[in-house]
Amino acid sequence: MKLDLTLYLVTDSGMLADKPLPQVVDEAIRGGVTIVQLREKSADTSDFIATARQVQAVTRKANVPLLINDRLDVALAIDADGVHIGQDDISLQDARKLLGPDKIIGISVRTCREAEDAVAGGADYLGIGTCYSTATKDVKEGPQGPAGIRRVWERALEVSSNKIQAVAIGGINKFNAAHVMNYSAAFDGQKPLSGIAVVSAIMASPKPCQAAQELRHQISISSSMPGGLRRHLQLDQVKQQAAETFAKLKTTTPLVQHITNTVVINDCANACLALGGSPVMSSESQEQQDLSSAVNSLVINTGTLTLEQLEGICSAMKHANLHNTPITLDPVAIGATKYRSQTVSQLLCDFRISVIKGNAGEIGQLAGSDEMQMRGVDAVGSGFAYPEKVVRQVALQHRCVVVMTGIEDYVSDGTNTFVVQNGHKMQGLITGSGCMVGTAIGTFMHAAQNNPLLGALTGLVAINLAAEHAAERPDVRGPGTFRAAFIDEMHNLSLDQFQAEMKIKQLY
């Protein structure tokens, strides 16, 4: 029987409501579950065997493997397809001796060393976790997040010559499944996990079939996300596509939701409108689910972060991930305080981001570099020796597009790296010009057909050209008049101007 780990169901009878376990498993398989692990920690042996036989009748009919958690005696009694064992259970070697060479044996691992031992011991697959906090299993240490899953997965692939299979487990659901698959992909995104393992996402659902279908959908869209190494692009092609994206925005008028800082909320709304989008400025957590089905792009800015706003941010990002809506994150002043740093770190762990946009200090914090620091919301330092390497590093680390603004703006998806050389020094003399860059990127994201690299480049060129045109106007006499002219020129910018004046240089 082929080992397909795409959607791995771990049962828990304690979560059942009005349906018997075999029916829940049957519905889940019809929804797309590819393998089942029967876990009955509190059942005595006779009841466990009886339940296992009932579930086995369902899985065999569907030609889906049934594994038994921990209990080799139960697995042998019903001739199950295999077992899954933990680090404190029977040894892998002893399990293999008892079950024979043809049965499936999986093992839970958390560390690289445990993965090495499991591969050396002949495990058929690994269950790596826990990814997020979960109430279904007591763990000695805290969750490791997708980044921790990736570290173990990369080591397992390395020692197995890319032959081992693995799933992530722990707190995975329809809101984060695609993020986990994308973020944890090994070797710069080229080798995704074999699948995800879930418990409550299906077992606690009143509609197991639908729950499985939703999870399979999230797994399928993860393969099309920005992350890891992508194909190399040609500059002429990128410029042409940017022009097409600029023109398309005028005909689509995307709904761009902002949860941004209170200092610039009006400027960002007007910038979005002037560029051709339709802004909605909502941070109330209670309305995010309703808004999410209509929103085309989400812009998150942490400039004036509060606990109440954070609740809305998390709700908006969760539902944006469910709908595969692109998210632009502006981690304002990350590194200036421990609270901001911890908050942004958690957002990057929990949610899928399309574009991270920041100044040199903010991107430097994400890169772990001390070449630039933050003083309040401003970046201080002499600059990076190799800024193009910094943005590429952060893009690969977080499996997204990274924009670093400055005198020149650097953009990378981990493979292709560009520098946008449009812009004007007057942008640095008004509050919120960087925040408006995030708005511009988010506004063009939908027109770029969810291509975050293209959306970022188009937004940067458009807003920087508007700044150049505004600064040249005779009625601009300083920062105050520049601000109004800046919005005007976002609205006035033509396709001919965009094509003729864009300055994009390809570095990689």
N, C-alpha and C positions, 0 to 999 in steps of 0.2 A: 504494500500500500504506500503510495507516494506521500511524503511528509510535506504538507502544505500548512505553513504557520501563519498565513495571512491574517486571519481573525481567530484567535485562540480563546475559547471560553473556559473559564474556571468556575465550577458550580459552587453554590452556597445555598443549601436548603433553608437556612435561616432567613433568607430574603424573600422566600416565596410568599405570595399573597393568596390568590384564589385558584392557582393552577398547580397541578402536580409537576414534579421535576421532569419526568419524561416528556410531558407536553411542552414545557418551557424549552427543553433541549431541542425537541423537534422543530418548534417554531424558529428558534435561533438558527438552526442549520438551514432551514428554508430561507432565512434572511441573509445567509452568507458565512456563517461560522464554518471553519474548515477543520477544526480539531477541538476535542473536548477533554478536559481534565475533570474527573470526578473527585471532589474534595469534601469529605464528610468527617470532620475532625471529632465530632461528638458521638458518632454512631457506634454501636457495638458491632462486633464482627458479623453476626448473622444478618442484622439489618443492613449493614453496608453491602454485603454480598447480594442480598435481595434487591436493593436499590440499583446496584451496579448491573445486574442482569436486565432490569427494566430499561435502564438507559442504554445499555449495549444493544438491545433490540432496535432501538431508534437509530443509533449511530451506524450499525452494520447495514441497515436498510439503505442508508444514505451514503454508504462507503466513506464514512468519516472516522478517523482513528479515535479510539477511546483510551485515555490514559488514566491510571489510578494514582492519586496523590499518596505518596509515602508507603502505603500498605501493599507490600509485595505478596502477602498471603491472599489478599483479595484479588489482586491481578492474576495470580496463578489459578485461583479457584474458578474464575470466569474466563480464563484465557484472553485477557485484555490485550490490547495492541501494545501496551507498554506502561511505564510508570514515570512519575515525576518526583524527584527527591530533593530535599533541602540539604544544607550544609551540616545539619545536626542529625540527619537520618542515616540509614544504612549507606555504606560506602558505595561509590560507583562501581568499583571492581566486584564487590560481593553481589550487587544487584545484577550485574552482567552475568556472573556465574550462575545465578539462580534462574534468570529469565532466558538466557541463551543469546546467540548473536543476532537473531532476527527481530527482536522486540525493540521498540523505541524507548530510549532512556533519556530524559531531560533532567537538568539540574539547575537549581537556583544559584546565581552568583551575584556578588556585589562588587568585588574588587578584581583588579587585573590578575592578581595571584590566583584567586579562585577560578577565574576563567582559564588561566594557563593549566591548572591542575585538571579541570574538567575536560579540556581538549586532549590533554595527554592521556586521560583515563578512558577516552573513547566515547564521550557523551555525544548523542545525536543532535542535541540542540541545547541552548542556554536560555534560561529565563533571567534577564538582567533587571535588577531593581533593588529597592523600590524607586520609581521615578518621582512620584508625588505622594503626599500623605494619604493614607488610606485607613479606613476603619475595619477592613476585612482581615488584616494581619498585623500582629505585633512585630515591630522591628526594633532591633537594639540601637540602631543609628537612624538619623534623620534621612529624609528623601534626598536623592542625589541629583535629581533634575535631568533633563535631556543631555546636558553637557557631561554629566557623570556617566550616563548610559553610553554616550559616544566613546569616552575613554576606554571603558571596558570592552566595548564592541570592536574598537580598532585593535586592541591587543589580542582579542580572541581571533580575529581574522589574520593577524600577523603570524601567530603561532600555529594556526591551522592551514596556512597557505590558502586563505580565502575559502575554505571548504565548510566551515562550521555554519550552522544556522542559529538565529537568536530572535527572541521577542523581548520587548520592554514590558514591564508590568508594574502596576502600582498607581492608582488614582487616574487611570487613563479613561477618557470618555469622548463623546462626540465633539466636544468643544476643543479638545487639545490633541486628538489623535493625529491629525495631519501635522501639527507642529512637532510632536514627538518624532514622527517618522522622518520629517525633513531635517530637524535640528540634530538628530542623533546619527544621521548618515555618516559613515566612516570615510577616511581618506579623502578629505576635502569634498565630501558629498557624493562621491561616486558609487558607494556601496551602502544602500539602505538596509535597515533591519529586515528580517524575513517577515515580520508582522508585529502585531500588538496583542497582548493578553489582557482580558478584561474580566471583571467579576460583576460588580454592581451595575455597570453600564447596561448590562443585559438582564442579569438576574433580578434586579430591583425594578425593572421596567414592566408596566402592565401589558406592553406590546413587544415581546421579545423579537419577533420577526422584523418589525419596523426598526427597533433599536439596532439590530444587526445590520440592516440595510443602510442605516445612517452612518454607522461605523465604517462599513465597506466603502461608502461614498467618500468619506474623509480620507481613507487610506489611498483611494484611487487618485484624488486630486493632489496628494502630497508629491507625486512624481512630477507634476508640472510646475512646482513652486520654484522661486528663485532660491538657490542654495547650492553651495559647492561649486565645482568647476563646471563651466558652461562653454558653449562653443565660442570660438574667437570671432569677433565681428570686424567688419571693414568700416573705416571711418566714413567713406562716401555713403555707404548704406545706412549708417547710423544717422547721418545728417538728413538724408532723404526721409527716413522714418520719423525723425523729430519734426520735420516740416509737416508731414502728413498728420502727425498727432496734434500739432498746433492748430491746423485747419479743422480737424475733426471736433475739437473741443467746442467750437462755436455752434456746431449742429447737435451736440448731445446734452449740453447743460447739466452736468452731473451734480447730484446732491452730495455735498461735501460736509460731513459733520466735523465740527471742531470741539474738542475739550481742551481749551487753551488758557493761557494766563490772563488775568483780569486787566493787566496793563494794556494789552494790545488786542483785545477781543474785537473792538470796533474796526481797527485797521485790518485785521485778518479777514473779517467778514466782507469789508469793502474790496479788499484785494481779490478775494475769491470771486466776487460778483463782477469786478472789472475784467478779470481774465476770461470769464465766460462760464463760471460755475454758479451753483446755487448753494449758499452757505446755510447751515443750521448749527446753532451754537447751543448745544444741550449737554449738560453734565449730570442731570438727575438720573440716578441709577434705576428708578422705578419705570422709566420710559424707554430704556435702551433696547429691550427686546422688541417692542413695537416699532421703534425707529429702524432697527437693523435690517429689516426686509426691504426698506426703500433706499437706504444710504448706499452710495456708490464708492465712497472713499472716506476713510476716518483719519483725522489728524489729531495726534496727542502731543500736548506741550506741557511740560512739568514746571513752568516758570513760577507760578504762584500756588504750589501744591498744598492742598489741605486734605485731611482725612476724609471729609465728605466728598471732595472732588475725586479722590482716589477710588472711592467706592464706585462712582460713576464711570471712571476710566476702566476699571476692571470689568464691569458689566458690559460696557461698550466693546471692549476688545474681545471678550469672550464670545459675544454674538457676532462680531465681525469675522472672527475665525470660523464660526459655524457656517457663515454664508460666503466664505472665501473672499471677503471684502478687503482690499489692500489697506494696510495701516502704515502711516508715516509717523515715526516717533522722533520728537525733538526733546532730548533729555537735558533740558536747560539746567545749567549749573551743577550737573553731576560732578561730584568730587568736592564741591564747596562745603557740603555738610554730609555727615554720616547718614542722616535720614534720606536725603535725596539719592545717595549712592545705593543704599540698600533697597530703596523703592524701585529704582530703575533696574537694578539687578534682578529683582523678583519679577518685574514685568517681562524682562527678556527671557526669563526661565519659563514663565507660565504661558506666554502668548507668542503667536507667530507674527513677526514684523516684516513688512516689505521693504521699508527704507528707514534707516537711521540717519538723521540729519543733525549735525552739530558743528560747533566751531572747533578750532584746533585743541583747545583745552578739554572740551567734552569728549572728543574722539580719542584724545590722548589718554583720558581716564579709562575708557573702554579697552584701549590697547595695553594698559598697564605701563605706560611710558611716563617718565619723569621729565621729558623734554619741554612739556607745556603743563601749566597748572591753571586752576580757576581762582579768580578773585571776584567773589560774588557771581555775576553772570558773564563776566569777561574773561577771556583767555589771556594769560600772561606768559611771557617767555620769548626766546629768540626764534622759535619756530623749529619745525622738524628738519633734520638733515635730509631725510628721504620721505616726504609726505605721501608719495604714491605707494610706498610699501606699508605705511601705517594703515591707510584706508583699505588696502587689499587684505591685510591681516585681520582687521575687524570684520570685514565682509565675510571672510572664510570662517571666522570664529562664530559669527552669529547667523550664518546662512541667509544673508540678505544683501541688499544694496546699501552702501555707505556713502554719504555725502559729507565732506569736510569743507566748510565755507571759510573764506578768507579773502585776501587780495586776489587770489585765484582759487577756484572751487574744484576740489578733487572728488571724483566719483568712481566707484569700483563695485563690481559684482563678484569679485574674487578671481575672475579670469581677465576681464576687460577693464582697463583703467583709463580714465579720461581726465583732462583738465579743461574747465570752462573759463575762458579768459575775458568774458564780458563782465561789465559791472562798473561802478563808480564809487569813489571815496566818500561821496555824500551819503551813501547807504549806512556808513558807520557813524553818522552824526545824528541819526534819529533812533529813538527807542523802538524796538520791535522789528527792525528791518530783517533780522535773521529769522524771526518768527514768521514773517510774511514769506520768506523763502520756503519754509515748511508748508505754508498754505499753497504756494504755487506748485510745489511738487505733488501735494495731495490732490490739487485740482486737476492736474493733467494725468493722474494715474488711471482714471477710468478710460479716457480717450486713448491711452497707450495700451489698452486691452490687457490690463493686468500685467504689463511688462514693466517692472519697477525701474529697471535701468533706463529705459526710454522715457518713462514718466519723469524721472529725476532730471535727466539731461534737458528735456523740453522745458520743464518748469524753471530750471536754473537760467537757461538762455533767455526765456521770455521775461522773467522779472529783472534780470540784469540789463537787458536791452532797454526795458522801461526806465530803469535808473539812469542809463546813459542819456536817453532822450530827455528825461525830466531835467537833468543837470544842465543841459544845453539851452534850455528855454530862457528867454530874456526876463521873464517874470519871476524866475527863481532867484532869490536874493539871500537865502540861507536855509537852515534846516526846516523851519516852519513852512515856508513856501514850497520847499522841495517835497515835503510829505504829501501835500495836496497834488502837486504835479506828478508825483510818482504814481499815485492811483490813476490819475488821468491817462498817463502814458501806458499803463497796463491795458487800459480799455482801448486806446488808440492804436496799439501795435498791430501792424498788418503782416500778412503772410509774406509779402515781398520783402519787407524789412527784416523779418525773422530769417528768411533764407539768405539774404545778401549780407547780413551783419553778424550772424552767429560765429563765434570763435570757439571751436571745440578742437582740442588736440588730443590725439590718442597716444598714450604712454605704453600700454601693453595691449 
